[in-house]
């Protein structure tokens, strides 16, 4: 197997550093543009004026256009840069195959279209050198072979050879012809099956994507368009995107206070959930005590009762403990979960009993065995529980709305439906949907980033808990 030379890998590293440099420059420009955007005194107004940015004079539509392009650039190339960095750090990046140089050519075109010319040149050099090492042909020879193939389509000799092959195929026996016909039929069935499968998956993806797209596109519209347009537009121009709505949501409505409350409640309740879940799952999977299976069965039966039925009893308990309108009411009732206990217990049950017996023989206590053996083995499942618990705390609405009437204790989910994003008061109050959805997008995007960054742990945790053996 052919190996990647050190000088080629060095060029790849330099190209990746250039990609990160361009990303850093884009972030600096984007931050500057958001900083200079003027927030209107009336949240429903739109300000049209000129801005001075790095010595250039830009109008409001031009600023919106620049911000749109920079955000699209970051959305595409930040994940690409992460993938490149991870690929370079991987110890598996040693051998060369045909996809090694094709990947470099793909990154070359992406860098070229984003005006990252130094990175595009380096990617080209890396791709050419890897291709020469792999098949002994450079770019010129590859283009020459491609030209010969195209010219061969119009060459009389090539056409004669194809006619000879067709004639030879006609002279095949009936069994050979039947075998070739069956092969073609099977190939056609495979193609049809793949087309139907991916068409169905694409349709499902659109159903999932369209609501998120509609939220983003509504957040970037003006208040007048949302209230006066009879037919809402499904597409708007890049220069018409009102990015100032996100700045208004961040600066005018105590957004940081609500985010800080949500983060505090989410982290605290998640830590409590992990502690109780790990200890309970260990007890139900390894410790022997009277009534263990009966107690666990009772806990499982509580999962069949809708959570809304617990709301009244929980509210009475919280009130009697004087926790009403405090963070205690948001944290302690949700510091355990029967589902997570069951989820982690299934993983713990997969760990062989021989390890537990051997640890007992060596004088290892239960708690030490839990921390040294079981938790490291079940780490993917514990990470999955942590992510799901944090997302649940982030998205909670009904219970926080019920037990925290004071604005200083609101979570972001309550604030989004509160009076923060309205015009007027009393019966004349009207929701400002573009600002409300801008704040919603600011709350949703971190969850998406966390999910896509840690999805391998989620899939690994689910797979381990769902497999017995």
Protein Blocks (a to p, Z undefined) as FASTA:
>chain_A
ZZddfklmmmmmmmmmmmmmmmmmmmmmmmmmmmmpccdfblkbccdddddeehiacdfk
lmmmmmmmmmmmmmmmmmmmmmmmmmmmpmklmbccfklmmmmmmmmmmmmmnopaklmm
mmmmmmmmmmmmmnopafklmmmmmmmmmmmmmgmklmmmmmmmmmmmmmpcfklmmmmm
mmmmmmmmmmmmmmmmmmmmmmmmmmmmmmmmmmmmmmmpcfklmmmmmbdcfbdcfklp
cfklmmmmmmmnommmmmmmmmmmmmmmmmmmmmmmmmmmmmmmmpccehklmmmmmmmm
mmmpcfklmmmmmmmmmmmnopgoiaklmmmmmmccfklmmmmmmmmmmpcfklmmmmmm
nopafklmmmmmmmmmmmmmmmmmmmmmmmmmmmpmklmmmmmmbfklpcfklmmmmmkl
cghehjllccdfklmmmmmmmmmmmmmmmmmmmmmmmmmmmmmmmpgZZ
